[in-house]
Amino acid sequence: MASSRTSYSVHVTLDLIFQGQRIPLAQVAHNFAILQEPMDLPSGEGEIVMSIDGSVTRIPISLPVGCQAPTKRFPIGSIEPSSA
């Protein structure tokens, strides 16, 4: 009998850093994100922090309309780098 095993292990975390809080995310796409738990968020700027096996990527985003519980899904926009 043959056994099936994968040769890799991936540890992934997604968080929104917003107004000094680290808020767990369930999913992120190019134009929306989904919170793990519903909560109220005002509009503003934040950062998505994605960690894959310890390699961290930080993505600055805007929350153009925020999020209101009981909704978990909210639109996000990209923040253009400012030119110096």
DAHU-V636515 format. One record per backbone hydrogen bond with DSSP energy under -1.0 kcal/mol. NH is the residue of the N-H (numbers start at 1). CO is the residue of the C=O. Records with the same first field share a line. If there is no record, write none. Layout:
NH=CO, CO
//
This chain:
13=51
15=49
16=23
17=47
18=21
21=18
23=16
25=14
26=34
27=34
29=32
33=74
34=27
35=72
36=24
41=67
44=63
46=61
47=17
48=59
49=15
50=57
51=13
52=55
53=11
55=52
57=50
59=48
61=46
62=77
63=44
67=41
71=68
74=33
76=31
77=62
//
